[in-house]
Amino acid sequence: MSKETFINILVESGILDEKKAEEVTGPLKLKFNAEGVIAAIHNTGSFDENYLTYVDFLEALVRVAYIYPFSE
């Protein structure tokens, strides 16, 4: 799966909303938008840096969950 497809899945599922970008107060200091997600999953990818294997997909989900702006 490509990283763009992963972003599209997040948008279609309602997890990622392109209209609002919420600032995260964690150590990454990323905004939760498409650019922030791409920056968080940038280092994933075993064979091709633009595609995710199954393990890379799981790692990308964990990284997105780490920067997701959960309410207090």
N, C-alpha and C positions, 0 to 999 in steps of 0.2 A: 504494500500500500504506500502511496506517496504521501509526503507530509502535507501537501495541499488537500488531499482527500481526507486526511485526519482532521484538518482545520474545518473542512466542509461538514464532516460528521458532527463536530462540536457545535457548529452553527445550526445545523438542521435539528439537533437534539435540544436546542435551547440553552445549552450550557454556556456558549459563547455568544454574546450579543454585540454586534458591531457598533450599535448605536451608543452604548454606554461603556465607558472604560473606567473601572474602579481601581484605585491605587491600593496596592498591597503594602502592609506595614512589616512584612517579613524581611529576612536578610537579602532577598533577591531584589527588592524594590522595583518590581516590574508592574506595569499596568496590565490588567486582565483584559487584553484585546488580542487581535490576531498577531500583532507584532510581538507582544509579550509572550504569547504561546510559542511562536516560532523561535524566539530567543531562548526560551526555556528548553525546547526540544532540539536545539541546534546540534548538540553533540551526540544525539542518538543516531544510530545507523551503522550497521556492521560492515556491509559490503558496498553499498552505494549511499552516499550521504544524503540523498534526497528521498530515499525509500526506507520504510520501516519493515523489519521482519517481525515475527510474532513477539519475540522477546523485546525488541525495540518498541513495539506498539505498547506493550505493558509498561515499559519504562516511561514512555511518553505520557501514559495515563497517570502514573504516579507523579511525574513532574508537573502536570497540569493540576492535579489535586493539591500539590504543595503550594502553588501560587493562587489557587482559587480563593476568592474573597468570601470565606465563610463568615456569617454573622456571629457576633459574640454571644 
